[in-house]
Amino acid sequence: MKFKTKQLLPVLVVFSHNCQAFDWLFEPNFGATERYTDNLRMQINPTRDNFVTTLSPGVLLGYMAENHALNTTFKWNELIYHGESNLNFSEKIANIEHQYTGERFKTDLSARYAEQSTINTQLDLTDNAFNLQLQIPKTTRSVSPTLTYNLNERDALQLSYNYIDVTFEKTPGLTTSRSFSDYSNQQYAATLTHGFSERFSVNLTGSYSLFSTSGENPPGFYLNTPFPVTSGFSQKATTFNYQAGFQYAYDERTRLSLSAGIRDTTTDVSSFQNIDFFGLPPSQFGLPNQPTVSTQSSKTSGNVFSGDFNRKYDWGSIDLKGSRQLSPASTSGQRNTTSFSANARYNLTERWSSGINASYLLSESTATINNSTNNTRTMITLTPNIQWRWTPEINLNLSYSYRQLEFGSINQTAFGNNIQLQFSYQPQINRQVK
């Protein structure tokens, strides 16, 4: 699926033609980051350390009106790896968001197009970070419309659709680029919310998702044969998800939300092998017709949950989150991910603030072609930081990050240390109103 921002703009203009007053938005920004890391790829035995410079110009365009708004952001990240220029990459990211509020309903539309570096994005345990020796470009396209309708003063129904398509550049002759499988995922969801009071509400959610992925290995000499073998696979999985939860606001500064449920997944996998006998028919060697195809199907179930606690103070804030879900991935299938995070921020003065972020992420493979392999990944990250608001337009952030990545397949752990200095500039520009 190809999504282009310019194709949506005429639709949005027509959709909002009745509005007579616009607050036009034009907000350029610029960021620069210098990072030192002693384990860029999170390997067991890193070969070197790295200095990475990131230059990030960007701009926000859009408008605000009485009952609808449009925000479009464009960002360019120029990644410069000192001493390893072959890793240099230019990331291009575009996001669009539109909101419309009617008398009893509200619509939200968000879409994204991104060309990103795998070294920047694939260390989230959805993929095998141990294989990242080279730069492999990754392209993501996504779109997510949502409709919320107020049935009455207490009840609301939300219908949503989410589509994501991820592809990786396949370089001829480069086996590593085949380690990543292109995939797509669609999800249809409906949520019914009932409010008992202004502070307390409960919700029921049902969703259906369809995951699809495939991959093909270039010809190679496998299976101890003198002939080249081409292999590949395709996989489709459907998941039904049911959750119940609540939201509670203890006061204006304290909020808690929690939901839990179950999922049922059906996965169908088809794999093939094709041996090239240099153009000769396989029957001359006493072998069946090519290619050899095998299929298998499996059903799995599991628990899912999500929780969020946020508390604001005069001196700062505390935010706690946790979740477990089935996530699409490029490792020949989906993965069960369990995550917990804690963020705290303390305001030292009006311009100075400090914080600490801690996270735990467990990623487990499920219903893959080779179920005997323990392909789990466990990532622990601890990041203290300090921020200085130099001027209303300029911010400086200095942070240190400790990372620990455990590979279940080899029962070993990689460690990494990062020091990062970030500069951001947001010029103050008056908005033009018509």
Buried (B, 14 or more C-beta within 10 A) or exposed (E): EEBEBEEBBEEBEEBBEEEEEBBEBEBEBBBBBBBBBEBBBBBEEBEEEBEBBBBBBBBBBBBBBEEBBBBBBBBEBBBBBEEBEEBBBEBEBBBBBBBBBEEEEBBBBBBBBBBBBBBBBBBBBBBBBBBBEBBBBBBBBBBBBBBBBBEEEEEBBBEBEBBBBBBBBBEEEEEEBBBBBBBBBBBBBEBBBBBEEEEEBBBBBBBEBBBBBBBBBBEEEBEEEEBBBBBBBBBBBBBBBBBEBBBBBEEEEBBBBBBBBEBEBBBBBBBBBBBBBEEEEBEEEEEEEBBBEEEEEBEBEBEBBBBBBBBBEEEBBBBBBBBBBBBBBBBBBBBBBBBBBBBBBBBEEEEEBBBBBBBBBBBBBBBBBEEEEEBBBBBBBBBBBBBBBEEEEEBEBBBBBBBBBBBBEEEEEBBBEBEBEBBBBBEEEEEEEE
